Amino acid sequence: MESAVLRGVRETAASRGVPLDEFLRQAVWHWAIAESAKLMADYERQHPDDMRDWREHLMDQMFAKETA
């Protein structure tokens, strides 16, 4: 017997014309991105200096690649 949640997921995927496995893959991908963003925001609130240094390091790397 299928749960109401699984049935709803199947119906949503079908209504969008997406195979169930692809629909679930995209859902997990979007969830993971959202969770990562939350973790980064939490870390940034707790360690603002570390995040500023990290961003500066990334910008330096990107600029070095652009000017190389």
JOMO-V649153 format. One record per pair of residues at least 24 apart in sequence whose C-alpha atoms are under 10 Angstrom apart, sorted by the first residue. I is the first residue (numbers start at 0). J is the second residue. If there is no record, write none. Layout:
i->I j->J
i->I j->J
This chain:
none
